[in-house]
Amino acid sequence: GAGVSQTPSNKVTEKGKYVELRCDPISGHTALYWYRQSLGQGPEFLIYFQGTGAADDSGLPNDRFFAVRPEGSVSTLKIQRTERGDSAVYLCASSLSTGELFFGEGSRLTVL
Amino acid sequence: GESVGLHLPTLSVQEGDNSIINCAYSNSASDYFIWYKQESGKGPQFIIDIRSNMDKRQGQRVTVLLNKTVKHLSLQIAATQPGDSAVYFCAELSGGYNKLIFGAGTRLAVHP
């Protein structure tokens, strides 16, 4: 497709489980971002990739959160030992090295 | 820390009226601002941007005003339509790349 694709669109899991969220950026976009959006709030920055490397992971809340982008395209956000407070919409965005961010529709995570 | 916020959480307007959504920012060093529209279940969508060397920028039916003296942004939507109903966020660019800091958002409700 032409836009940023995120899967799954919805994920329900139990407290303590491991979750992976996937992002397919727009082809050719070297920059990729993960944001987290809680209900009624604006998106909150988590991590930024330029190519394969995480250039800024200062927004990751703790060491249960990790993200990879091994080939500089698809990225996976990994959450270990999920907690109820992790429930949110996880948004991915991509852009050329500088320029407008294009957001996906997000993955809604619900931790029971 | 530095943040971007909004004055009004909800704005209700009649179809055909003009809408004004306001935003305050706290980082006087920020030099780039963006307005996003987010419809239910979708990711944020770019509307219009403005750099700090400008005080006004116009798009199609939208105008962004920047007052650096009081660190205030506004988004004006002319002849508001039902399709404009959404949550609107202002975002501030931080760092040397597209690390956006979002405010909490304003919900715009357009009534026929």
Interface residues (C-beta under 8 A of the other chain):
Chain A: V4 A31 Y33 G40 Q41 G42 P43 E44 F45 Y48 Q50 A55 D56 L91 A93 S95 T98 G99 E100 L101 F102 F103 G104 E105 G106
Chain B: V4 G41 K42 G43 P44 Q45 F46 D49 F89 A91 G95 Y97 N98 K99 L100 I101 F102 G103 A104 G105
